[in-house]
């Protein structure tokens, strides 16, 4: 049986060397202790996920199903953001996260490793009162959305949606990889943040993280937040995949004079 042990050691070395080539996408006889997010967002599994939206916080699920399991880092992020931006009348509403053990779920290409979550926008009624987000409502460039079930117009809440993005990109609970959202809403939020005097480093970080994914859906009816892999996560089999960035800059690496960055960001959203 010595040759079997040698084979396992050889395979383990090969898998460790290949890593992102897809050798360790699930717990197995070579790596039985893998946990957390294992593999790529669109080709992985989840082990040790925790349910979110079951607490009495200003955080709620749109649907009562089993697609509510998140990596612990994402669960902590959502809890913290809900506390800082949600209110009783208008809580933070989430859609799908992942199945209990991850893997493919209908309607999504990703959402397989507990690192992705769909988050409904915050809205106000036309009188300016915060309301509970009723569903995935498409927001027009002017900020209006038609609530078919309620037969009413709602307005995209610039202040609270920016507060959400700000809380996400400045969190210490997780490494943020993307905040997917339609480009028109990205521009709207950056303009709002600039107008209210947001810190340049936060503006820069938000402009780096927010993007409209291609060729995926337009994301004009929700945010899609994806957290990245830490070094500890990667050692357990987590894979980010290609991010589209050559070298993401952290907030501590950004050194701009206040006026310079705001002008640069506005140049990006209005070329």
C-alpha positions in Angstrom: 0.0 0.0 0.0 3.0 2.3 0.1 2.5 3.3 -3.5 -1.0 4.5 -2.6 0.4 6.8 0.1 3.0 8.1 -2.4 0.3 8.7 -5.0 -1.8 10.7 -2.5 1.3 12.8 -1.5 2.1 13.4 -5.2 -1.5 14.4 -6.0 -1.5 16.8 -3.0 1.7 18.4 -4.1 0.3 18.7 -7.7 -3.0 20.2 -6.5 -1.2 22.7 -4.2 1.0 23.8 -7.2 -2.0 24.0 -9.6 -4.4 25.6 -7.0 -6.5 27.9 -9.2 -6.4 25.3 -12.1 -9.3 23.7 -10.4 -7.8 20.7 -8.5 -9.4 21.5 -5.1 -13.0 22.6 -5.7 -14.5 20.5 -2.9 -13.5 18.6 0.2 -11.9 15.3 -0.8 -9.7 12.5 0.4 -6.6 14.5 -0.2 -8.0 17.7 1.3 -10.7 16.5 3.7 -10.6 19.6 6.0 -11.4 22.2 3.4 -14.0 24.6 4.7 -15.6 28.0 3.8 -15.8 29.0 0.2 -14.2 26.4 -2.0 -13.5 27.1 -5.6 -14.6 29.9 -7.9 -17.8 32.0 -7.5 -19.3 30.3 -10.6 -17.7 26.8 -10.1 -17.4 26.0 -6.4 -19.1 24.9 -3.2 -19.7 26.0 0.4 -18.9 24.3 3.6 -19.7 25.8 7.0 -22.1 28.5 5.6 -24.3 30.4 8.0 -27.9 31.5 7.4 -28.5 35.2 7.2 -31.7 37.2 7.6 -33.0 35.1 10.6 -32.3 37.7 13.2 -34.5 40.6 14.5 -32.0 43.2 13.0 -33.0 45.6 10.3 -32.1 42.8 7.8 -34.6 40.7 6.1 -34.9 38.2 3.2 -37.1 38.8 0.2 -38.1 35.1 0.0 -38.3 32.4 2.6 -36.2 29.7 1.0 -32.9 27.9 1.6 -30.8 30.2 -0.6 -29.7 32.1 2.5 -26.3 30.6 3.4 -23.3 32.8 3.4 -19.6 32.6 4.2 -19.2 33.8 7.8 -17.3 36.9 6.5 -20.2 37.9 4.3 -22.7 37.2 7.1 -20.8 39.6 9.4 -20.7 42.2 6.6 -24.4 42.1 6.0 -25.2 42.3 9.7 -23.0 45.3 10.2 -24.2 47.1 7.1 -27.9 46.4 8.1 -27.3 47.9 11.5 -25.8 51.1 10.0 -28.2 51.7 7.1 -31.4 49.8 7.7 -34.4 51.0 9.7 -37.5 49.3 11.0 -39.7 50.7 8.3 -37.1 50.1 5.6 -34.8 47.2 6.4 -31.9 45.9 4.3 -33.6 43.3 2.0 -31.5 40.5 0.5 -32.3 38.1 -2.2 -30.3 35.0 -3.0 -27.0 34.1 -1.3 -26.2 30.4 -1.7 -27.6 27.0 -1.0 -26.7 25.3 2.3 -23.8 23.4 0.6 -23.3 25.9 -2.3 -23.1 24.7 -5.8 -25.4 25.6 -8.7 -28.7 27.3 -8.1 -31.2 28.2 -10.8 -31.2 31.8 -12.1 -27.6 32.4 -11.3 -24.2 31.8 -12.8 -22.4 32.5 -9.5 -23.8 32.4 -6.0 -22.1 29.0 -5.5 -19.6 29.6 -2.7 -21.4 31.9 -0.2 -19.5 35.0 -1.3 -22.2 36.5 -3.4 -25.4 38.2 -2.3 -28.2 40.2 -4.1 -29.3 43.2 -2.2 -32.4 45.2 -3.0 -32.1 49.0 -3.3 -33.4 51.4 -0.7 -36.4 53.4 -1.8 -38.5 56.4 -0.6 -42.1 57.2 -1.6 -42.7 60.4 -3.5 -43.4 62.2 -0.2 -39.8 61.3 0.9 -40.7 58.6 3.4 -38.5 55.5 3.6 -40.4 52.4 2.5 -39.7 48.7 2.6 -38.2 47.5 -0.8 -41.0 45.4 -2.2 -39.1 43.5 -4.9 -36.4 43.8 -7.6 -37.6 47.1 -9.1 -35.9 48.4 -12.2 -34.6 52.0 -11.6 -34.6 54.4 -14.5 -31.7 56.9 -14.9 -34.0 59.6 -13.3 -34.2 57.5 -10.1 -37.8 56.5 -10.4 -39.1 52.9 -10.2 -42.5 51.5 -10.7 -43.8 49.2 -8.0 -46.4 47.1 -9.9 -47.7 45.3 -6.8 -48.2 48.5 -4.9 -49.3 50.5 -8.0 -47.1 53.4 -7.1 -43.9 55.2 -8.1 -40.9 55.0 -5.8 -37.7 57.0 -5.7 -34.2 55.6 -5.5 -32.9 56.7 -2.1 -29.6 58.3 -3.0 -28.5 58.9 0.6 -29.2 55.5 1.9 -28.0 53.6 -1.1 -24.7 55.6 -1.0 -24.5 54.8 2.7 -24.8 51.1 1.8 -22.1 51.3 -0.8 -19.9 53.3 1.6 -20.4 50.8 4.4 -19.5 47.9 2.1 -16.4 49.3 0.6 -15.0 50.6 3.9 -15.8 47.5 5.9 -13.3 45.6 8.0 -15.4 42.5 8.1 -14.5 41.2 4.6 -12.4 41.9 1.5 -14.7 43.4 -1.1 -14.2 42.2 -4.6 -17.1 43.7 -6.5 -20.3 45.7 -6.0 -22.1 45.0 -9.3 -24.7 47.6 -10.3 -25.8 49.3 -13.5 -23.4 51.9 -14.8 -26.1 54.7 -14.7 -26.7 54.0 -11.0 -23.0 53.8 -10.4 -22.6 57.3 -11.9 -25.6 58.6 -9.9 -24.2 57.4 -6.6 -20.7 58.7 -7.3 -22.1 62.1 -8.2 -24.3 62.2 -5.1 -21.3 61.2 -2.9 -19.1 63.9 -4.5 -21.9 66.5 -4.0 -22.2 65.8 -0.3 -18.4 66.0 0.1 -17.4 62.4 0.5 -13.8 61.6 1.4 -11.7 61.2 -1.8 -10.3 57.9 -0.7 -13.8 56.5 -0.3 -14.9 57.9 -3.6 -11.9 56.2 -5.2 -12.6 52.8 -3.5 -16.3 52.9 -4.5 -15.4 53.8 -8.1 -13.0 50.8 -8.2 -15.5 48.3 -6.7 -18.7 49.3 -8.4 -19.2 48.0 -12.0 -21.8 46.7 -14.4 -20.8 43.1 -15.1 -20.6 41.9 -18.7 -22.2 39.9 -20.2 -24.4 39.4 -17.2 -27.7 41.2 -16.6 -27.9 45.0 -16.3 -28.2 45.0 -12.5 -30.5 48.0 -12.6 -32.8 46.4 -10.0 -30.3 45.4 -7.2 -26.8 45.4 -6.0 -24.8 42.2 -6.3 -22.0 42.2 -3.6 -19.1 39.7 -3.9 -16.5 39.4 -1.2 -13.0 38.2 -2.1 -10.7 35.6 -0.7 -8.3 36.4 2.1 -5.0 34.5 2.3 -6.5 32.3 5.0 -9.6 31.6 2.7 -7.3 30.8 -0.2 -5.4 28.2 1.9 -8.8 26.5 2.3 -9.5 26.4 -1.4 -11.2 29.8 -2.1 -10.5 31.2 -5.5 -11.2 34.7 -6.7 -10.7 34.1 -10.4 -9.7 37.0 -12.7 -11.0 40.3 -11.3 -10.5 42.5 -14.3 -8.0 44.7 -12.3 -4.3 44.7 -12.7 -3.6 45.8 -9.1 -6.5 46.9 -6.9 -5.5 49.7 -4.6 -6.6 49.7 -1.0 -7.8 52.9 0.7 -4.5 53.2 2.5 -2.6 53.2 -0.8 -4.5 56.2 -2.2 -2.7 59.5 -1.8 -4.6 62.3 -3.6 -5.2 66.0 -2.8 -8.9 66.4 -2.0 -9.8 68.2 -5.2 -7.7 66.0 -7.5 -9.5 62.7 -6.8 -13.0 64.1 -7.0 -12.3 65.6 -10.4 -10.7 62.3 -11.5 -13.7 60.3 -10.5 -16.1 62.7 -12.2 -14.0 62.4 -15.4 -14.5 58.6 -15.2 -18.3 58.8 -14.9 -18.7 61.6 -17.4 -16.0 61.3 -20.1 
